[in-house]
Amino acid sequence: MRSWSARILSPAVVVFTVFTICAAILTATAIGSLRAPRPSTWAPIALAFAWAVISMVVTGTYAIATGRRVGRSQMRRKGITTVRADPLGLNSTGFELRGPGAEIAAAEDVAVTSKVPAILLVLSSIALAVFLLWFWRSGRTTGYGTLVSEWLPFIMLSWARNAWPKPGR
């Protein structure tokens, strides 16, 4: 069994954390630019994208934490591995490295057992759509930026449909 710190510092957790931090920074920047004297086109798009990323990370983490494992697959291969540089590229010497190597791929299926992630995504998409329309109505964003960004709440509703627990799993 892996230690607690190894599970916490797994690559997926690090990547999700970095994406969430970047999305929060993007959200703060977008909201700050909405105070400008002219309507913004990029701010609602950036705000909607960051909102969607944060919503997906939070609900996905909750779904994985409360779900149950239903399947697992692994593929392993060992042998001689060869890595070649592109002979037509910048390294035209045709560099080649050969030696023992391994390839490992794994996947795990998790069945969603709670309705909470789907409900949170629905509420989040409704709140995002209302915020975007309010920003446009108050003259802080352009119609084009609002129109483009309003697609994300519809995409988030599709995520919510897929996050709903399936009967029989």
PyMOL commands that place a pseudoatom at each C-alpha (Angstrom):
pseudoatom trace, name=CA, resn=MET, resi=1, chain=A, elem=C, hetatm=0, pos=[0.000, 0.000, 0.000]
pseudoatom trace, name=CA, resn=ARG, resi=2, chain=A, elem=C, hetatm=0, pos=[1.277, 3.450, -0.869]
pseudoatom trace, name=CA, resn=SER, resi=3, chain=A, elem=C, hetatm=0, pos=[1.859, 5.991, 1.831]
pseudoatom trace, name=CA, resn=TRP, resi=4, chain=A, elem=C, hetatm=0, pos=[-0.428, 8.939, 2.401]
pseudoatom trace, name=CA, resn=SER, resi=5, chain=A, elem=C, hetatm=0, pos=[2.126, 11.438, 1.082]
pseudoatom trace, name=CA, resn=ALA, resi=6, chain=A, elem=C, hetatm=0, pos=[2.642, 9.427, -2.109]
pseudoatom trace, name=CA, resn=ARG, resi=7, chain=A, elem=C, hetatm=0, pos=[-1.101, 9.498, -2.816]
pseudoatom trace, name=CA, resn=ILE, resi=8, chain=A, elem=C, hetatm=0, pos=[-1.340, 13.223, -2.084]
pseudoatom trace, name=CA, resn=LEU, resi=9, chain=A, elem=C, hetatm=0, pos=[1.609, 14.078, -4.347]
pseudoatom trace, name=CA, resn=SER, resi=10, chain=A, elem=C, hetatm=0, pos=[0.522, 11.893, -7.240]
pseudoatom trace, name=CA, resn=PRO, resi=11, chain=A, elem=C, hetatm=0, pos=[0.897, 13.552, -10.663]
pseudoatom trace, name=CA, resn=ALA, resi=12, chain=A, elem=C, hetatm=0, pos=[-2.860, 13.853, -11.182]
pseudoatom trace, name=CA, resn=VAL, resi=13, chain=A, elem=C, hetatm=0, pos=[-3.333, 15.700, -7.894]
pseudoatom trace, name=CA, resn=VAL, resi=14, chain=A, elem=C, hetatm=0, pos=[-0.459, 18.057, -8.717]
pseudoatom trace, name=CA, resn=VAL, resi=15, chain=A, elem=C, hetatm=0, pos=[-1.851, 18.781, -12.205]
pseudoatom trace, name=CA, resn=PHE, resi=16, chain=A, elem=C, hetatm=0, pos=[-5.401, 19.390, -10.890]
pseudoatom trace, name=CA, resn=THR, resi=17, chain=A, elem=C, hetatm=0, pos=[-4.037, 21.671, -8.180]
pseudoatom trace, name=CA, resn=VAL, resi=18, chain=A, elem=C, hetatm=0, pos=[-2.002, 23.688, -10.688]
pseudoatom trace, name=CA, resn=PHE, resi=19, chain=A, elem=C, hetatm=0, pos=[-5.011, 23.993, -13.027]
pseudoatom trace, name=CA, resn=THR, resi=20, chain=A, elem=C, hetatm=0, pos=[-7.228, 25.135, -10.168]
pseudoatom trace, name=CA, resn=ILE, resi=21, chain=A, elem=C, hetatm=0, pos=[-4.717, 27.747, -8.993]
pseudoatom trace, name=CA, resn=CYS, resi=22, chain=A, elem=C, hetatm=0, pos=[-4.297, 29.053, -12.565]
pseudoatom trace, name=CA, resn=ALA, resi=23, chain=A, elem=C, hetatm=0, pos=[-8.075, 29.156, -13.002]
pseudoatom trace, name=CA, resn=ALA, resi=24, chain=A, elem=C, hetatm=0, pos=[-8.451, 31.135, -9.763]
pseudoatom trace, name=CA, resn=ILE, resi=25, chain=A, elem=C, hetatm=0, pos=[-5.796, 33.636, -10.920]
pseudoatom trace, name=CA, resn=LEU, resi=26, chain=A, elem=C, hetatm=0, pos=[-7.538, 33.918, -14.304]
pseudoatom trace, name=CA, resn=THR, resi=27, chain=A, elem=C, hetatm=0, pos=[-10.858, 34.518, -12.546]
pseudoatom trace, name=CA, resn=ALA, resi=28, chain=A, elem=C, hetatm=0, pos=[-9.401, 37.248, -10.347]
pseudoatom trace, name=CA, resn=THR, resi=29, chain=A, elem=C, hetatm=0, pos=[-7.805, 38.932, -13.372]
pseudoatom trace, name=CA, resn=ALA, resi=30, chain=A, elem=C, hetatm=0, pos=[-11.037, 38.735, -15.370]
pseudoatom trace, name=CA, resn=ILE, resi=31, chain=A, elem=C, hetatm=0, pos=[-13.133, 40.171, -12.553]
pseudoatom trace, name=CA, resn=GLY, resi=32, chain=A, elem=C, hetatm=0, pos=[-10.576, 42.957, -12.079]
pseudoatom trace, name=CA, resn=SER, resi=33, chain=A, elem=C, hetatm=0, pos=[-10.790, 43.884, -15.762]
pseudoatom trace, name=CA, resn=LEU, resi=34, chain=A, elem=C, hetatm=0, pos=[-14.580, 44.134, -15.550]
pseudoatom trace, name=CA, resn=ARG, resi=35, chain=A, elem=C, hetatm=0, pos=[-14.107, 47.414, -13.646]
pseudoatom trace, name=CA, resn=ALA, resi=36, chain=A, elem=C, hetatm=0, pos=[-12.596, 49.015, -16.753]
pseudoatom trace, name=CA, resn=PRO, resi=37, chain=A, elem=C, hetatm=0, pos=[-14.440, 51.972, -18.318]
pseudoatom trace, name=CA, resn=ARG, resi=38, chain=A, elem=C, hetatm=0, pos=[-15.077, 50.029, -21.551]
pseudoatom trace, name=CA, resn=PRO, resi=39, chain=A, elem=C, hetatm=0, pos=[-16.896, 46.699, -21.915]
pseudoatom trace, name=CA, resn=SER, resi=40, chain=A, elem=C, hetatm=0, pos=[-14.579, 43.718, -22.101]
pseudoatom trace, name=CA, resn=THR, resi=41, chain=A, elem=C, hetatm=0, pos=[-14.760, 40.880, -24.629]
pseudoatom trace, name=CA, resn=TRP, resi=42, chain=A, elem=C, hetatm=0, pos=[-12.144, 38.515, -23.196]
pseudoatom trace, name=CA, resn=ALA, resi=43, chain=A, elem=C, hetatm=0, pos=[-13.120, 38.810, -19.514]
pseudoatom trace, name=CA, resn=PRO, resi=44, chain=A, elem=C, hetatm=0, pos=[-16.410, 36.856, -19.658]
pseudoatom trace, name=CA, resn=ILE, resi=45, chain=A, elem=C, hetatm=0, pos=[-14.763, 34.119, -21.723]
pseudoatom trace, name=CA, resn=ALA, resi=46, chain=A, elem=C, hetatm=0, pos=[-11.864, 33.825, -19.277]
pseudoatom trace, name=CA, resn=LEU, resi=47, chain=A, elem=C, hetatm=0, pos=[-14.250, 33.944, -16.320]
pseudoatom trace, name=CA, resn=ALA, resi=48, chain=A, elem=C, hetatm=0, pos=[-16.471, 31.206, -17.782]
pseudoatom trace, name=CA, resn=PHE, resi=49, chain=A, elem=C, hetatm=0, pos=[-13.491, 28.983, -18.603]
pseudoatom trace, name=CA, resn=ALA, resi=50, chain=A, elem=C, hetatm=0, pos=[-11.977, 29.349, -15.133]
pseudoatom trace, name=CA, resn=TRP, resi=51, chain=A, elem=C, hetatm=0, pos=[-15.360, 28.815, -13.479]
pseudoatom trace, name=CA, resn=ALA, resi=52, chain=A, elem=C, hetatm=0, pos=[-15.860, 25.614, -15.498]
pseudoatom trace, name=CA, resn=VAL, resi=53, chain=A, elem=C, hetatm=0, pos=[-12.392, 24.292, -14.616]
pseudoatom trace, name=CA, resn=ILE, resi=54, chain=A, elem=C, hetatm=0, pos=[-12.859, 24.924, -10.903]
pseudoatom trace, name=CA, resn=SER, resi=55, chain=A, elem=C, hetatm=0, pos=[-16.353, 23.393, -10.947]
pseudoatom trace, name=CA, resn=MET, resi=56, chain=A, elem=C, hetatm=0, pos=[-15.124, 20.305, -12.749]
pseudoatom trace, name=CA, resn=VAL, resi=57, chain=A, elem=C, hetatm=0, pos=[-12.153, 19.802, -10.425]
pseudoatom trace, name=CA, resn=VAL, resi=58, chain=A, elem=C, hetatm=0, pos=[-14.295, 20.144, -7.293]
pseudoatom trace, name=CA, resn=THR, resi=59, chain=A, elem=C, hetatm=0, pos=[-17.130, 17.893, -8.478]
pseudoatom trace, name=CA, resn=GLY, resi=60, chain=A, elem=C, hetatm=0, pos=[-14.765, 15.360, -10.072]
pseudoatom trace, name=CA, resn=THR, resi=61, chain=A, elem=C, hetatm=0, pos=[-12.764, 15.070, -6.887]
pseudoatom trace, name=CA, resn=TYR, resi=62, chain=A, elem=C, hetatm=0, pos=[-15.953, 14.573, -4.887]
pseudoatom trace, name=CA, resn=ALA, resi=63, chain=A, elem=C, hetatm=0, pos=[-17.246, 11.959, -7.346]
pseudoatom trace, name=CA, resn=ILE, resi=64, chain=A, elem=C, hetatm=0, pos=[-13.998, 9.988, -7.205]
pseudoatom trace, name=CA, resn=ALA, resi=65, chain=A, elem=C, hetatm=0, pos=[-13.822, 10.213, -3.410]
pseudoatom trace, name=CA, resn=THR, resi=66, chain=A, elem=C, hetatm=0, pos=[-17.401, 8.967, -2.924]
pseudoatom trace, name=CA, resn=GLY, resi=67, chain=A, elem=C, hetatm=0, pos=[-17.510, 6.546, -5.865]
pseudoatom trace, name=CA, resn=ARG, resi=68, chain=A, elem=C, hetatm=0, pos=[-16.797, 2.843, -5.902]
pseudoatom trace, name=CA, resn=ARG, resi=69, chain=A, elem=C, hetatm=0, pos=[-14.289, 1.016, -8.035]
pseudoatom trace, name=CA, resn=VAL, resi=70, chain=A, elem=C, hetatm=0, pos=[-15.907, -1.168, -10.698]
pseudoatom trace, name=CA, resn=GLY, resi=71, chain=A, elem=C, hetatm=0, pos=[-13.011, -2.117, -12.939]
pseudoatom trace, name=CA, resn=ARG, resi=72, chain=A, elem=C, hetatm=0, pos=[-9.292, -1.959, -13.463]
pseudoatom trace, name=CA, resn=SER, resi=73, chain=A, elem=C, hetatm=0, pos=[-7.057, -2.663, -16.417]
pseudoatom trace, name=CA, resn=GLN, resi=74, chain=A, elem=C, hetatm=0, pos=[-3.303, -2.808, -16.834]
pseudoatom trace, name=CA, resn=MET, resi=75, chain=A, elem=C, hetatm=0, pos=[-0.911, -3.322, -19.678]
pseudoatom trace, name=CA, resn=ARG, resi=76, chain=A, elem=C, hetatm=0, pos=[2.809, -3.936, -19.241]
pseudoatom trace, name=CA, resn=ARG, resi=77, chain=A, elem=C, hetatm=0, pos=[5.514, -4.552, -21.790]
pseudoatom trace, name=CA, resn=LYS, resi=78, chain=A, elem=C, hetatm=0, pos=[9.222, -5.049, -21.246]
pseudoatom trace, name=CA, resn=GLY, resi=79, chain=A, elem=C, hetatm=0, pos=[11.982, -5.296, -23.777]
pseudoatom trace, name=CA, resn=ILE, resi=80, chain=A, elem=C, hetatm=0, pos=[14.526, -3.370, -25.756]
pseudoatom trace, name=CA, resn=THR, resi=81, chain=A, elem=C, hetatm=0, pos=[13.555, 0.255, -26.316]
pseudoatom trace, name=CA, resn=THR, resi=82, chain=A, elem=C, hetatm=0, pos=[14.926, 2.418, -29.110]
pseudoatom trace, name=CA, resn=VAL, resi=83, chain=A, elem=C, hetatm=0, pos=[14.672, 6.196, -29.165]
pseudoatom trace, name=CA, resn=ARG, resi=84, chain=A, elem=C, hetatm=0, pos=[15.711, 7.974, -32.363]
pseudoatom trace, name=CA, resn=ALA, resi=85, chain=A, elem=C, hetatm=0, pos=[16.138, 11.643, -33.113]
pseudoatom trace, name=CA, resn=ASP, resi=86, chain=A, elem=C, hetatm=0, pos=[14.485, 12.955, -36.253]
pseudoatom trace, name=CA, resn=PRO, resi=87, chain=A, elem=C, hetatm=0, pos=[17.060, 12.615, -39.060]
pseudoatom trace, name=CA, resn=LEU, resi=88, chain=A, elem=C, hetatm=0, pos=[15.391, 15.430, -41.038]
pseudoatom trace, name=CA, resn=GLY, resi=89, chain=A, elem=C, hetatm=0, pos=[15.166, 17.797, -38.075]
pseudoatom trace, name=CA, resn=LEU, resi=90, chain=A, elem=C, hetatm=0, pos=[17.729, 19.994, -36.404]
pseudoatom trace, name=CA, resn=ASN, resi=91, chain=A, elem=C, hetatm=0, pos=[19.651, 16.960, -35.152]
pseudoatom trace, name=CA, resn=SER, resi=92, chain=A, elem=C, hetatm=0, pos=[20.505, 15.498, -38.547]
pseudoatom trace, name=CA, resn=THR, resi=93, chain=A, elem=C, hetatm=0, pos=[23.177, 13.169, -37.137]
pseudoatom trace, name=CA, resn=GLY, resi=94, chain=A, elem=C, hetatm=0, pos=[20.539, 10.500, -36.584]
pseudoatom trace, name=CA, resn=PHE, resi=95, chain=A, elem=C, hetatm=0, pos=[21.151, 10.046, -32.856]
pseudoatom trace, name=CA, resn=GLU, resi=96, chain=A, elem=C, hetatm=0, pos=[19.877, 6.701, -31.542]
pseudoatom trace, name=CA, resn=LEU, resi=97, chain=A, elem=C, hetatm=0, pos=[19.612, 5.414, -27.998]
pseudoatom trace, name=CA, resn=ARG, resi=98, chain=A, elem=C, hetatm=0, pos=[18.913, 1.727, -27.338]
pseudoatom trace, name=CA, resn=GLY, resi=99, chain=A, elem=C, hetatm=0, pos=[18.532, -0.169, -24.081]
pseudoatom trace, name=CA, resn=PRO, resi=100, chain=A, elem=C, hetatm=0, pos=[16.199, -1.989, -21.720]
pseudoatom trace, name=CA, resn=GLY, resi=101, chain=A, elem=C, hetatm=0, pos=[12.860, -0.321, -21.158]
pseudoatom trace, name=CA, resn=ALA, resi=102, chain=A, elem=C, hetatm=0, pos=[9.308, -0.807, -20.002]
pseudoatom trace, name=CA, resn=GLU, resi=103, chain=A, elem=C, hetatm=0, pos=[5.897, 0.530, -20.886]
pseudoatom trace, name=CA, resn=ILE, resi=104, chain=A, elem=C, hetatm=0, pos=[3.100, 0.554, -18.350]
pseudoatom trace, name=CA, resn=ALA, resi=105, chain=A, elem=C, hetatm=0, pos=[-0.451, 1.801, -18.818]
pseudoatom trace, name=CA, resn=ALA, resi=106, chain=A, elem=C, hetatm=0, pos=[-3.282, 1.487, -16.322]
pseudoatom trace, name=CA, resn=ALA, resi=107, chain=A, elem=C, hetatm=0, pos=[-6.870, 2.619, -15.949]
pseudoatom trace, name=CA, resn=GLU, resi=108, chain=A, elem=C, hetatm=0, pos=[-9.446, 2.362, -13.217]
pseudoatom trace, name=CA, resn=ASP, resi=109, chain=A, elem=C, hetatm=0, pos=[-13.206, 2.733, -13.656]
pseudoatom trace, name=CA, resn=VAL, resi=110, chain=A, elem=C, hetatm=0, pos=[-15.104, 4.439, -10.847]
pseudoatom trace, name=CA, resn=ALA, resi=111, chain=A, elem=C, hetatm=0, pos=[-18.891, 4.326, -10.668]
pseudoatom trace, name=CA, resn=VAL, resi=112, chain=A, elem=C, hetatm=0, pos=[-20.480, 7.525, -9.393]
pseudoatom trace, name=CA, resn=THR, resi=113, chain=A, elem=C, hetatm=0, pos=[-22.643, 6.666, -6.390]
pseudoatom trace, name=CA, resn=SER, resi=114, chain=A, elem=C, hetatm=0, pos=[-23.708, 10.141, -5.266]
pseudoatom trace, name=CA, resn=LYS, resi=115, chain=A, elem=C, hetatm=0, pos=[-26.023, 12.651, -6.944]
pseudoatom trace, name=CA, resn=VAL, resi=116, chain=A, elem=C, hetatm=0, pos=[-24.191, 15.561, -5.291]
pseudoatom trace, name=CA, resn=PRO, resi=117, chain=A, elem=C, hetatm=0, pos=[-21.611, 16.110, -8.116]
pseudoatom trace, name=CA, resn=ALA, resi=118, chain=A, elem=C, hetatm=0, pos=[-24.344, 16.351, -10.747]
pseudoatom trace, name=CA, resn=ILE, resi=119, chain=A, elem=C, hetatm=0, pos=[-26.430, 18.711, -8.630]
pseudoatom trace, name=CA, resn=LEU, resi=120, chain=A, elem=C, hetatm=0, pos=[-23.399, 20.908, -7.907]
pseudoatom trace, name=CA, resn=LEU, resi=121, chain=A, elem=C, hetatm=0, pos=[-22.619, 21.099, -11.635]
pseudoatom trace, name=CA, resn=VAL, resi=122, chain=A, elem=C, hetatm=0, pos=[-26.214, 22.083, -12.456]
pseudoatom trace, name=CA, resn=LEU, resi=123, chain=A, elem=C, hetatm=0, pos=[-26.207, 24.791, -9.769]
pseudoatom trace, name=CA, resn=SER, resi=124, chain=A, elem=C, hetatm=0, pos=[-22.784, 26.002, -10.879]
pseudoatom trace, name=CA, resn=SER, resi=125, chain=A, elem=C, hetatm=0, pos=[-23.840, 26.245, -14.531]
pseudoatom trace, name=CA, resn=ILE, resi=126, chain=A, elem=C, hetatm=0, pos=[-27.003, 28.159, -13.633]
pseudoatom trace, name=CA, resn=ALA, resi=127, chain=A, elem=C, hetatm=0, pos=[-25.021, 30.558, -11.440]
pseudoatom trace, name=CA, resn=LEU, resi=128, chain=A, elem=C, hetatm=0, pos=[-22.444, 31.064, -14.211]
pseudoatom trace, name=CA, resn=ALA, resi=129, chain=A, elem=C, hetatm=0, pos=[-25.130, 31.805, -16.802]
pseudoatom trace, name=CA, resn=VAL, resi=130, chain=A, elem=C, hetatm=0, pos=[-26.795, 34.324, -14.461]
pseudoatom trace, name=CA, resn=PHE, resi=131, chain=A, elem=C, hetatm=0, pos=[-23.466, 36.039, -13.653]
pseudoatom trace, name=CA, resn=LEU, resi=132, chain=A, elem=C, hetatm=0, pos=[-22.567, 36.325, -17.338]
pseudoatom trace, name=CA, resn=LEU, resi=133, chain=A, elem=C, hetatm=0, pos=[-25.945, 37.818, -18.224]
pseudoatom trace, name=CA, resn=TRP, resi=134, chain=A, elem=C, hetatm=0, pos=[-25.700, 40.235, -15.280]
pseudoatom trace, name=CA, resn=PHE, resi=135, chain=A, elem=C, hetatm=0, pos=[-22.226, 41.379, -16.407]
pseudoatom trace, name=CA, resn=TRP, resi=136, chain=A, elem=C, hetatm=0, pos=[-23.552, 41.959, -19.921]
pseudoatom trace, name=CA, resn=ARG, resi=137, chain=A, elem=C, hetatm=0, pos=[-26.693, 43.725, -18.682]
pseudoatom trace, name=CA, resn=SER, resi=138, chain=A, elem=C, hetatm=0, pos=[-24.613, 46.030, -16.479]
pseudoatom trace, name=CA, resn=GLY, resi=139, chain=A, elem=C, hetatm=0, pos=[-22.491, 47.035, -19.498]
pseudoatom trace, name=CA, resn=ARG, resi=140, chain=A, elem=C, hetatm=0, pos=[-19.260, 45.445, -18.300]
pseudoatom trace, name=CA, resn=THR, resi=141, chain=A, elem=C, hetatm=0, pos=[-18.951, 42.939, -21.157]
pseudoatom trace, name=CA, resn=THR, resi=142, chain=A, elem=C, hetatm=0, pos=[-19.616, 42.989, -24.868]
pseudoatom trace, name=CA, resn=GLY, resi=143, chain=A, elem=C, hetatm=0, pos=[-22.411, 40.996, -26.443]
pseudoatom trace, name=CA, resn=TYR, resi=144, chain=A, elem=C, hetatm=0, pos=[-19.910, 38.900, -28.392]
pseudoatom trace, name=CA, resn=GLY, resi=145, chain=A, elem=C, hetatm=0, pos=[-17.945, 37.950, -25.291]
pseudoatom trace, name=CA, resn=THR, resi=146, chain=A, elem=C, hetatm=0, pos=[-21.132, 37.068, -23.437]
pseudoatom trace, name=CA, resn=LEU, resi=147, chain=A, elem=C, hetatm=0, pos=[-22.473, 35.020, -26.353]
pseudoatom trace, name=CA, resn=VAL, resi=148, chain=A, elem=C, hetatm=0, pos=[-19.270, 33.002, -26.649]
pseudoatom trace, name=CA, resn=SER, resi=149, chain=A, elem=C, hetatm=0, pos=[-18.997, 32.467, -22.894]
pseudoatom trace, name=CA, resn=GLU, resi=150, chain=A, elem=C, hetatm=0, pos=[-22.645, 31.368, -22.527]
pseudoatom trace, name=CA, resn=TRP, resi=151, chain=A, elem=C, hetatm=0, pos=[-21.757, 28.111, -24.298]
pseudoatom trace, name=CA, resn=LEU, resi=152, chain=A, elem=C, hetatm=0, pos=[-19.874, 26.868, -21.234]
pseudoatom trace, name=CA, resn=PRO, resi=153, chain=A, elem=C, hetatm=0, pos=[-22.948, 26.620, -18.954]
pseudoatom trace, name=CA, resn=PHE, resi=154, chain=A, elem=C, hetatm=0, pos=[-24.565, 24.373, -21.575]
pseudoatom trace, name=CA, resn=ILE, resi=155, chain=A, elem=C, hetatm=0, pos=[-21.428, 22.227, -21.721]
pseudoatom trace, name=CA, resn=MET, resi=156, chain=A, elem=C, hetatm=0, pos=[-21.422, 22.036, -17.920]
pseudoatom trace, name=CA, resn=LEU, resi=157, chain=A, elem=C, hetatm=0, pos=[-25.035, 20.794, -18.015]
pseudoatom trace, name=CA, resn=SER, resi=158, chain=A, elem=C, hetatm=0, pos=[-23.840, 17.993, -20.281]
pseudoatom trace, name=CA, resn=TRP, resi=159, chain=A, elem=C, hetatm=0, pos=[-21.159, 17.159, -17.694]
pseudoatom trace, name=CA, resn=ALA, resi=160, chain=A, elem=C, hetatm=0, pos=[-23.884, 17.076, -15.049]
pseudoatom trace, name=CA, resn=ARG, resi=161, chain=A, elem=C, hetatm=0, pos=[-25.903, 14.610, -17.119]
pseudoatom trace, name=CA, resn=ASN, resi=162, chain=A, elem=C, hetatm=0, pos=[-22.847, 12.364, -17.375]
pseudoatom trace, name=CA, resn=ALA, resi=163, chain=A, elem=C, hetatm=0, pos=[-22.134, 12.737, -13.632]
pseudoatom trace, name=CA, resn=TRP, resi=164, chain=A, elem=C, hetatm=0, pos=[-25.546, 11.410, -12.653]
pseudoatom trace, name=CA, resn=PRO, resi=165, chain=A, elem=C, hetatm=0, pos=[-25.313, 7.904, -11.096]
pseudoatom trace, name=CA, resn=LYS, resi=166, chain=A, elem=C, hetatm=0, pos=[-26.169, 5.138, -13.544]
pseudoatom trace, name=CA, resn=PRO, resi=167, chain=A, elem=C, hetatm=0, pos=[-28.566, 2.459, -12.312]
pseudoatom trace, name=CA, resn=GLY, resi=168, chain=A, elem=C, hetatm=0, pos=[-27.139, -1.034, -12.110]
pseudoatom trace, name=CA, resn=ARG, resi=169, chain=A, elem=C, hetatm=0, pos=[-23.475, -0.066, -11.720]
for i in range(1, 169): cmd.bond("trace and resi %d" % i, "trace and resi %d" % (i + 1))
show_as sticks, trace
zoom trace
